[in-house]
Amino acid sequence: MPTTLTTKAEEQSTYVIQVDFADEDGNAVVPDSIYWKLTDSDSNVINSRNSVSVTPASTVYITLEGDDLQVVSGKGSNKKRVLTVWGTYDSDLLTDAPFKDSCIFFVKDLVAVS
């Protein structure tokens, strides 16, 4: 089940999501590869953010801004965003083990933002 973030993003602003990676024992791990995508609640990709590559580290910060956080009038589901992160990692037990997770957050619809 995806994690729901409690802090809302401000429409057309900047929003940073911290992603930490751990192996099956809970120890920090640097993945071999990391990718992410941003969708709305209907699985539509937002602002062409699909299969975005990230430099591997045990903690990465994904910065969303501007059109990533745009709200289209009349589309209530457009306020919900899903950030999905996936890739592979190696550990003492596994090689090229896949991982995939997601989080949900909401964009605060500001009046008169163009």
C-alpha positions in Angstrom: 0.0 0.0 0.0 1.4 3.4 -0.9 2.4 5.9 1.7 0.3 9.0 1.9 2.3 12.1 2.5 0.7 14.6 5.0 2.1 17.8 3.6 0.3 19.1 0.6 2.2 20.6 -2.4 1.4 24.2 -3.3 0.1 24.5 -6.9 2.8 25.5 -9.4 5.4 25.8 -6.6 8.2 23.4 -5.5 7.8 20.2 -3.6 10.7 17.9 -2.6 10.2 14.2 -1.7 13.0 12.4 0.2 13.4 8.7 -0.8 15.5 6.4 1.4 16.7 2.9 0.3 17.3 -0.1 2.6 18.0 -3.7 2.0 16.0 -6.7 3.5 17.8 -6.2 6.8 16.9 -2.5 7.0 20.5 -1.3 6.3 21.0 1.6 3.9 21.8 0.5 0.4 22.7 2.4 -2.8 20.6 0.9 -5.6 22.2 0.0 -9.0 19.4 2.0 -10.8 16.6 4.3 -9.7 13.8 5.6 -11.9 10.6 7.5 -11.1 7.3 8.7 -12.7 4.6 11.1 -11.7 0.9 10.3 -12.4 -2.5 11.5 -11.3 -5.1 9.3 -9.7 -6.2 8.0 -13.2 -2.6 6.9 -14.0 -2.1 9.7 -16.5 1.6 10.8 -16.6 2.0 14.4 -15.5 4.3 16.7 -17.3 6.1 13.9 -19.2 7.6 12.7 -15.9 7.9 9.0 -17.0 11.0 6.8 -16.4 13.1 9.7 -15.0 16.5 8.5 -14.1 18.1 9.4 -10.8 21.8 9.2 -9.8 21.9 6.3 -7.3 22.4 7.1 -3.6 21.0 5.6 -0.4 18.9 8.8 -0.1 17.7 10.8 -3.1 15.6 14.0 -3.2 13.0 14.2 -6.0 12.1 17.8 -6.8 8.8 18.5 -8.4 7.9 22.1 -9.5 5.9 24.2 -11.8 3.8 22.1 -14.2 4.5 19.0 -12.1 2.1 20.6 -9.6 -0.4 22.1 -12.0 -4.1 21.7 -11.2 -6.6 21.7 -14.1 -10.0 23.3 -13.3 -12.9 21.0 -13.1 -10.8 17.9 -12.6 -11.0 16.9 -8.9 -8.8 13.9 -9.4 -6.1 16.2 -10.8 -5.2 17.3 -7.3 -3.9 13.8 -6.3 -0.4 12.8 -7.4 1.3 9.4 -7.3 5.1 9.3 -7.3 6.3 5.8 -8.2 10.0 4.8 -7.7 11.6 1.6 -9.0 15.0 0.1 -9.9 17.3 -2.6 -8.8 19.8 -3.2 -6.0 22.4 -5.8 -4.8 22.6 -7.1 -1.2 24.3 -10.0 0.6 21.4 -12.2 -0.4 20.4 -10.9 -3.8 21.8 -9.6 -7.1 19.8 -7.2 -9.3 16.8 -7.5 -7.0 14.0 -5.3 -8.2 12.2 -2.8 -6.0 9.1 -0.7 -6.6 7.1 1.6 -4.3 5.0 4.7 -4.5 3.6 7.5 -2.4 0.5 9.7 -2.7 0.3 13.4 -2.1 -2.2 16.1 -2.9 -1.7 19.5 -4.6 -3.4 22.5 -2.9 -5.5 24.2 -5.6 -4.8 27.9 -5.2 -7.3 30.5 -6.4 -6.3 32.5 -9.5 -3.0 30.6 -10.3 -2.3 30.6 -14.0 
